[in-house]
Amino acid sequence: MSEQTSGLRAMKKRQTRENISNQATRLFLERGFDHVTIAEVAAAAQVAKMTVTNYFPRKEDLALDLHDAFVQGPATTVRERRPGESALAALRRAYLAAVAEHDPVIGFSGPRFAEMITESPALTARLREFHDDREKALAATLADETGAAPGDLLPRVAATLLGGVHRLLFEETLRLTLDGHADDEIARTLDGHARVAFGALEPALSGYAVRPAA
C-alpha cells in the first residue's frame, strides 16, 4: 500500500468518525441522549449501524467524544513538565491555560450540552468513569516519573488529590454553565477557584514529582 493510499484511508476514517459524532450530537441535543438510538444515528450519518459501533463501541462515547484527551491530559502534562517544575505546578499551569482557552475538555460545553449530560443517568455515570480513568492514568504516570516502588501509595494519594481538584472544577464549570453564566464569566470565576484549589495542595505536593533541572 502506498503512503498516499494509506493517508487517504486515514483521512476517510477521520471524516467518517467526525460525521457520525456530529450527527449523534445533533440528535442528542434535539431529543435528549436517552431518546436516540444507535440505529437513528447510523441513519442520520448514512452509514451502517455496525460502522457506528466500530468507531464508538459505547453509545455514551458518541456524546462524550473526548475520552483520550480527558483521561490522558493530566498524565501527559506531568510527563512534559518543565525542568524544576513539580507535578502540581505543571497541572495548575495547564489548567489555567485551558480556562483561558475555554477548553471543552475541562467543561466548556455550552448550556444545551451541559443539560444533555446532567439529565442523562447514563452519561453522568460514564463521566464518572472518565474521572476515575484519568486518576488511574495520572497515578501510573506519577509512579513512573518518581520511580516509586510497586505498591507505593504516594503516587495514588497524589493522583487522588489532584484528580479531585480536576473533578471539582469540572463540576463547577457545569454548574455555572447551567446557571446561565457566559463563558467569559465562567472563566474568570474558574481562574480564581483553580488558584484556591491547587493552592490548597501546596503544603503536601509542592515538592513532589519535581523534574530535575537540566
Summary of the structure (lengths in Angstrom):
residues: 214
radius of gyration: 19.4
end to end distance: 43.2
largest distance: 56.1
contacts: 630
relative contact order: 0.13
helix: 76%
strand: 0%
